[in-house]
């Protein structure tokens, strides 16, 4: 599948939306009420709809739609990655987990007073969201995330 694939996840799939952002995919988490707006945005922006709602998945206007089978986010992520043959490595950690914008590299000195002192002292690379201004660095949680992502690429292991 294309590297530039974009998604829109309905309100039942917030964790899946976050994990698609972690692996670098443009993913909107749609929390407004009503399916019509979600479908309209998906059509306008050429996004694949991700839902657990059978009625939404069966609507004719929801042309590009994937019905997510599991309630478990590990299984959800595995389903999408395998079904769409998503690249889980090349765009890893390039999107803001809060607002979905692309992250930019920033000079360490420019954020000295915006991160904890220990973080500033121990980290060398920092990224910032140009939209919501959240700052990111490779903290201890990164290893756990990579473990989950690596399992996606291992045949027959699952997550």
N, C-alpha and C positions, 0 to 999 in steps of 0.2 A: 504494500500500500504506500501511498505518497507520504513523504515526510511532513508535508504541509497540511495534513488532515486537521480539521478543526471540529470541536465537539461542543455540544450544549447538553448539560446534565440537568435533569429535573430535580425538584426539591428533595427527593428520596435518596439522592446519590451524591451528597456533599463530600463524603470521604473519597469516593471514586474520582470526583472532579479534582480534588487536591492532589491525588496520586498521579493523575494524568498530567497535571502541571509539573509535578516533581520530575517526571520523565520527559518534560519539555513540550507538551502539547497544549496548544491554545484551547482552553476549556472554560466555557462560561458555566457558572453554577446559577441556574435560573430558579429563583425563590419566589417569584411572583405567582399569584393564584391564577389559575386558568391555563388550559393547554393552547388556546388560540395564539396568545402572545409568544409562547415558546416556539410553536410551529412557524409562525411568521418570522421570528428572528432567525430560526434555523434556515429557512428558505432564502431570506435576504442575504445572510452572511455565509451561505453554503456550508452549514455545519451538520454533522451527524448527531441526531438526537439519541441520547442515552436515557432509558427509562425502565422502571419496573412496572409501569402502568400498561396493562394489556390493551385497554381501550384506546389509549394514546397511540400505542404501537400499531394498532390496526387501522388508524385513520388514514385515508388516502393521501391527504396533504403531507403527512409525515413520511415523505418518500424515503429519505435516508434515516432510518431508525433502527436501533438495536435494542431488543428487549433483554434486559439484564435478568438473568435467571436466579441468582443467589442474593441473599440478604447480607452475606459476608463480604466485606470489601476486598479481601485477598482473592476470593473466587471471582468477584466482579472484575478486578484488575486483570486477573489471569484470562478471563473470558475475552475481554477486549483486546488485550495484547496478542493472544493467539488467533482470535477470529479475524483481526485486521492486520496481522503480521506487523505489529508496530515495532519500530526501532526504540529500544529502551536505553540506549547508551549515548548516542551522538548529541542529544540536546539536554542531557541530564542537568538538573539544577539551573536552568536558564530562565525560568518564569517565576514571577512573584506568586507565592502561595495564597496571598490575600486577594489581590485584584487581577491577576492573570497577565499583567504587563511583562514585557521582556526586561530582564535585569541587565544592568550596566556595571562594568568594572569601575571602582572608584579608588582614588588614592587613599591609602591608610591614614595619612595625616589629616585628611579632610573630615574624618569621622571620630577623631580622638575622644571627644567629649560626648559622643552619642552612643557609645557602647561601653559595657563594663570594663573597668581598668584591666582586669585579668585577661579578658578577651582581646583587648587592644595589644597587650604585651605578648600574648601567645600566638596570635593569628597574623598571617601575612597578607592574605587576600580577602578583600571585602567587595560586596556587590550591593547595589542599591536599586530599588524600584523607582523609576522616574515619575511614576504616577502617585503612589501612596507613600513614598519615601522610606519604606521599611528597609532596614539594612540586614544583609545576610552574610554569614561566614560558615566555614565548615566546622561545625560544633560536634560534640560527641554523638548527637543523634544521627549524623550522616552515616556512620557505620551500620546502624540498624536499618536505615533506609536502603543502603546498598545491598544488604543481606536479602531483603525482600525482593528487590529488583533482580538480583542475580539468580534467585530461585525461579523467576519467570523464564529465564533463558535456559534453565536446566531441564532436559527432557525427562518426563515422568516424575518429577519431584513435586510439582505444584507449589503452592505457597502456603 
